[in-house]
């Protein structure tokens, strides 16, 4: 009997379209003999739809028409299992679309990759691929990630953190930045990915513009010193806290000073009739770095992955300062674009094999979780009204 695998993608995120590309890529490579793939598309209003048409990337050119050929659905837990059912119930016949055995979130960005969707799946008691709620949240919050990694001795750049309620005092915020860092600096939304809202500021005027842009995408931003002689190096890690391994290292090739959204996803798409996500990015594999740098990055990537309690596949982005050969962790992507399959193929790992390993890691974590007790036998409720309407705080 096949395993019913719900592949969840889309969602209320600026990286919505990237998620669609990553998910369709994955669904084309999952073992169809072992898994019954149930595509579940989340609209930008977080409505759930399912249907065979969702397997075709070209169908997303006209989303309203696509949804007209799909079924709006919801997840429910009933009789000890999770089911996907019609949201608009039929008066006659079954409303069950499929039982769901395991979920595979292939989502990017705020509201989906940041632990929100993972928490929903956790509440359903449904096994799911990837990082748990805490690791997902930490990975999405660039400031929290920096604090945790810095405390553990990992190399990260210092930064300033600001919230949107301070945005009306932008001059004061810029004063703080200038007192701490020389120009140029990098301004980032704290909880976005795919280079959205990130820019470099070389003076006060451009800093003001950069901070305003970042605040338009997020309620919290950070500012950090720019690495002027920068070489970006990325490394993927697969596994869990118990055991993990690193992929080969890549060196992205950007058109601008900062690797942009267009560099990552648009560059090679037009010639092929549709973007192939991160697979189209111009890159050098393996990265042009020394053996010592390669070893340090791959070792540090695995250690950071395990320290943050990650599971599944991640991509950890590093910055190499060519001026002094120092290496810093830039960020961790808990669900990387295209699931970073292109970093595993050079090691002889086929995409289908990578996907299978991720699903098995999800089932392993679920089995381990079943061994933990989440109940405590007590007769406290049998005492009825003796506690009063407000209970007891003793």
ABEGO torsion letter per residue (X at the ends): XBBBBBBBBEEBBAAAAAAAAAAAAAAAABBAAABBBBBBBBBAAGBBBBEAAAABAAAAABAAAAAAABBBBBBBBBGGBBBBBBABBBABEBABABBBABBBBBBBEBGAAAGAAAAAAAAAGBBBBEBBAAAAAAAABAAAAAAAAAAAGBBBBBBBBBBAAAAAAAAAAAAAAAAABBOBBBBBBAABBGGBGBBBBABAAAAAAAAAAAAAABABBBBBBBBABBBBBBBBBBEBAABBBBBBBBBBBBABABBBAAAAAAAAAAAAGEBAEAAABBBBOBBBBBAAAAAAAAAAAAAAAAAAGBBEBBBBBBBBBAAAGBBBBABBBABBBGGGAAAAAAAGBBAAAAAAAAAAAAAAAAAAAAABBABBBBAAAAAEAAAEAAEBAX
